[in-house]
Amino acid sequence: MYNYAQMYLNRASKERKSQDWCQRQMVQNSRWVLTYQDKNLFKVDDAEPVFLTKEQLGRLDVSQAIFLGNNAEHAYFAIDVSHLEEPTIKALHYFGEFVDLRRHGVAIFGEQASILALARGLSYWHRTHRFCGRCGHQNHMVEAGHSRKCTNANCLHQTFPRTDPAVIMLVTHVFADGIERCLLGRQSVWPNGAMSTLAGFVDPGETLEQAVAREVMEEAGIKVTDIGYLASQPWPFPSSIMLGFIARAEEPKITVDEDEIELAHWFSRAELNEFGQWGDDSQGYKLPRIDSISRYLIEHWRNLASPETV
């Protein structure tokens, strides 16, 4: 199962607009997520995320805290400490170390991973939207961190977090030998042998299906049809949502655009069984990360196997 998609907290979109309500949530058995330069806090040499109590925050300023949501047990808040001086950051290392969430993503499936991803994504958005996009004046956080508002009295433009849609697709084709194969590609910056499904951002003015067809044509020179939606995955690295599709290639000939990807190749289910895992030291091809929707799309297709398509 792909990760970061099990967000079960109540985001309390109406209640969080009240500062008094948020203040009460902070003192009622709250839990706090710290982010630092797009990293989350984990125990040292461990995949266990650190959720602090209000008391453990010490003198940290909570005026810019972001409300993430609540459940029957806790209210969750995030604080971005990226702006703090080095001595303060070193003091926080008493609780753990700040690492990229994706390092431990395969080990913390479920709601915890989703909470950390939400904290990371909202912290990034606030850091990169400090100024009004209309008049250039500084803006400030409102609605418990789920909006920003311009401080210019003649503007007062209010903006909200943005998520960039990206399509990711598994393309298949039944070859002349009767065997169905899927199309995988790789970028040169990936670990040796790592392969994945094709993907790309949605352009303004196009449907998701049009984006799928365009991206496959741009990256592999293949025309697709029978485009169907399967699933989606939040991917706040830094601010995307992956929209998963499956499609059928009209012809199997590949023409790689090396500005887009390094290579692309067709693989049967039997060949996928010989793949290693992303990041391991084995030689040869490797499957995508198990916490990714790319891996989910591949496994979905593998499970559709019939005797004549293996």
C-alpha positions in Angstrom: 0.0 0.0 0.0 1.4 3.4 -0.9 2.0 5.9 1.9 0.9 9.4 3.1 -2.7 8.8 2.2 -4.1 7.6 5.6 -5.1 11.0 7.1 -7.8 10.3 9.6 -7.6 13.5 11.7 -10.5 15.9 11.8 -9.2 19.0 10.2 -11.9 21.1 12.0 -12.0 23.6 9.1 -14.7 25.7 10.8 -13.5 25.5 14.4 -9.8 26.3 13.6 -10.8 29.8 12.5 -11.3 30.7 16.2 -8.1 31.6 18.1 -9.7 30.8 21.4 -10.6 27.3 20.2 -7.1 26.7 19.0 -5.7 27.9 22.3 -7.8 25.3 24.1 -6.7 22.6 21.7 -3.0 23.5 22.5 -3.4 22.8 26.2 -5.7 19.7 26.0 -3.3 16.8 25.6 -1.8 18.2 22.4 1.0 16.7 20.3 3.5 18.7 18.4 5.4 18.0 15.1 8.6 19.9 14.5 9.9 20.5 11.0 13.3 21.9 10.0 14.2 22.7 6.4 11.7 20.2 5.0 12.8 17.5 7.4 10.9 15.8 10.2 12.0 14.8 13.7 12.8 11.2 14.3 14.5 9.3 17.1 18.2 8.9 16.4 19.0 5.8 14.2 15.3 4.8 14.3 12.2 5.1 12.1 10.1 6.2 15.0 8.8 9.8 14.6 8.9 12.2 17.6 5.7 13.8 18.7 6.3 16.2 21.5 4.0 17.3 24.3 3.3 21.0 25.0 5.6 20.9 28.0 8.5 19.5 26.0 8.4 22.5 23.7 9.9 24.6 26.4 10.2 28.2 25.3 9.5 27.6 21.6 7.2 30.2 20.2 3.8 28.6 19.4 2.3 31.8 17.9 2.9 30.5 14.4 1.8 26.9 15.1 -0.1 25.2 12.4 -3.2 23.1 13.4 -3.0 19.8 11.7 -6.2 18.2 13.1 -7.5 16.3 16.1 -8.9 12.9 17.0 -10.4 11.4 20.2 -7.0 11.5 21.9 -4.9 14.4 20.7 -4.9 17.7 18.8 -1.8 17.9 16.5 0.1 21.0 15.7 3.2 21.7 13.6 6.0 24.2 14.2 8.6 25.0 11.6 11.9 25.8 13.4 13.9 26.4 10.2 14.4 30.1 11.1 15.9 29.4 14.6 19.5 29.8 15.4 21.9 26.9 15.5 22.1 26.6 19.4 18.3 26.2 19.6 18.4 23.5 16.9 21.1 21.7 18.6 19.1 21.7 21.8 16.2 20.1 20.0 18.5 17.2 19.0 18.0 16.0 22.6 14.7 14.5 21.2 16.1 13.2 18.0 17.4 14.2 14.6 15.8 15.9 11.6 15.8 13.7 8.5 13.9 13.6 5.2 10.6 11.8 5.7 11.2 9.6 2.7 14.2 8.0 4.5 11.8 6.3 6.9 8.6 6.4 4.7 8.7 2.6 4.1 8.7 1.9 7.8 5.9 4.2 9.1 2.9 3.5 7.0 -0.4 4.8 8.3 -1.7 7.9 10.0 1.7 8.9 11.5 3.3 9.2 8.1 0.3 11.2 6.8 0.5 13.6 9.8 4.3 14.2 9.2 3.7 14.7 5.5 1.0 17.3 6.2 3.2 19.1 8.6 6.0 19.1 6.1 3.8 20.4 3.2 2.2 23.2 5.1 5.5 24.3 6.6 7.0 24.5 3.2 4.1 26.5 1.8 4.3 29.1 4.6 8.1 29.5 4.1 7.6 30.1 0.4 4.6 32.4 0.5 5.7 35.1 2.9 4.7 37.9 0.6 1.5 38.7 -1.2 1.4 37.6 -4.8 -0.8 40.6 -5.8 0.9 43.6 -4.2 4.1 42.3 -2.8 3.5 43.3 0.8 4.2 40.8 3.6 1.3 38.6 4.6 0.6 36.7 7.8 -0.8 33.4 8.9 -4.5 33.1 9.6 -7.0 30.3 10.2 -4.5 28.3 12.3 -2.0 28.0 9.5 -4.4 27.1 6.7 -4.4 30.4 5.0 -2.3 33.6 4.7 -3.6 37.2 4.4 -1.9 40.3 3.0 -1.1 43.0 5.6 -1.7 45.8 3.1 -5.0 47.4 4.2 -5.7 48.3 0.5 -5.3 44.7 -0.6 -6.0 42.1 2.2 -5.7 39.3 -0.4 -6.2 35.9 1.2 -4.5 32.9 -0.2 -4.6 29.2 0.6 -2.2 26.3 0.3 -1.7 25.0 -3.3 -1.2 21.4 -4.4 0.3 20.8 -7.8 -1.4 17.9 -9.7 0.8 15.4 -11.3 -0.2 12.3 -13.3 1.6 9.0 -13.0 0.7 6.1 -15.3 1.3 2.5 -15.9 1.2 1.9 -19.7 0.6 -1.7 -21.0 0.7 -3.5 -24.3 0.0 -7.0 -25.4 2.8 -8.0 -27.8 2.7 -10.4 -30.8 3.8 -13.3 -28.5 0.6 -12.8 -26.5 2.5 -11.6 -23.4 1.3 -8.3 -21.8 4.1 -6.0 -20.8 4.3 -2.7 -18.9 6.4 0.3 -19.7 8.9 1.6 -17.1 11.5 4.3 -17.3 14.2 5.9 -15.2 15.9 9.3 -14.6 19.7 9.4 -14.5 19.7 10.8 -11.0 18.0 7.8 -9.5 19.9 4.9 -7.8 21.5 2.4 -10.3 18.9 0.2 -11.9 15.9 1.9 -10.3 12.8 1.9 -12.6 9.4 3.5 -12.2 6.2 4.3 -14.1 6.1 7.5 -16.2 4.9 10.7 -14.6 4.6 14.4 -15.2 2.8 17.6 -14.1 -0.6 18.7 -15.4 -0.4 21.7 -17.6 -2.9 24.6 -17.3 -5.9 24.1 -19.5 -5.7 20.3 -20.0 -7.6 17.4 -18.5 -5.9 14.7 -16.5 -6.4 12.2 -19.3 -4.8 14.7 -21.8 -1.9 15.1 -19.4 -1.4 11.3 -19.3 -1.4 11.1 -23.1 0.9 14.1 -23.5 3.5 12.9 -20.9 3.8 9.4 -22.4 4.2 10.8 -25.8 6.8 13.4 -24.7 8.8 10.9 -22.6 8.6 7.7 -24.6 7.0 8.7 -28.0 4.1 6.3 -27.5 0.4 7.1 -28.2 -1.9 5.7 -25.5 -5.6 5.0 -25.3 -8.1 3.5 -22.8 -6.9 5.8 -20.1 -8.4 5.0 -16.7 -8.0 6.4 -13.2 -6.9 4.1 -10.4 -5.9 6.0 -7.2 -4.1 9.1 -5.8 -1.4 9.8 -3.3 -0.4 13.0 -1.5 3.2 13.7 -2.3 4.3 16.9 -0.4 7.9 16.8 -1.7 7.4 19.6 -1.8 3.7 20.2 -2.8 2.2 17.6 -5.2 -0.5 15.1 -5.4 0.1 12.1 -7.6 -3.0 11.0 -9.7 -2.5 7.4 -10.8 -3.7 6.0 -14.1 -3.4 2.9 -16.3 -3.4 3.2 -20.1 -2.9 1.0 -23.1 -0.2 1.7 -25.8 -1.4 1.6 -29.4 2.1 0.6 -30.6 5.1 -0.6 -28.5 7.9 1.3 -30.3 9.8 3.5 -27.8 11.4 6.8 -28.7 13.0 8.2 -25.5 13.3 12.0 -25.0 16.6 12.1 -23.1 15.7 15.5 -21.7 12.8 13.8 -19.9 14.1 10.4 -19.0 17.3 8.3 -19.4 15.7 5.2 -20.8 12.4 3.3 -21.0 11.7 -0.4 -21.5 8.9 -2.9 -21.7 8.8 -5.6 -18.9 6.7 -8.7 -18.5 5.3 -9.8 -15.1 7.9 -12.6 -15.1 10.7 -10.2 -15.6 9.4 -8.0 -12.8 9.7 -11.0 -10.5 13.4 -10.8 -11.0 13.7 -7.1 -10.0 15.5 -6.0 -6.8 14.2 -3.4 -4.4 14.7 0.4 -4.7 18.0 1.3 -2.9 19.4 -2.2 -2.4 22.9 -3.2 -3.5 21.9 -5.8 -6.1 22.8 -5.6 -9.7 20.1 -5.1 -12.4 16.8 -3.4 -12.4 14.9 -2.5 -9.2 11.2 -1.8 -8.4 10.0 1.6 -7.2 9.8 2.4 -3.5 7.1 0.4 -1.7 5.7 3.6 -0.2 5.0 5.1 -3.7 1.9 5.0 -5.8 4.2 3.9 -8.7 4.8 0.6 -6.9 1.0 0.4 -6.2 0.2 0.7 -9.9 2.7 -2.0 -10.8 1.4 -4.4 -8.2 -2.1 -3.7 -9.3 -1.2 -4.7 -12.8 0.7 -7.8 -11.7 -2.3 -9.0 -9.8 -4.4 -8.8 -13.0 -2.3 -11.6 -14.5 -4.0 -14.3 -16.5 -2.3 -17.4 -18.0 -2.0 -15.8 -21.5 -0.5 -12.5 -20.2 2.3 -13.5 -17.9 
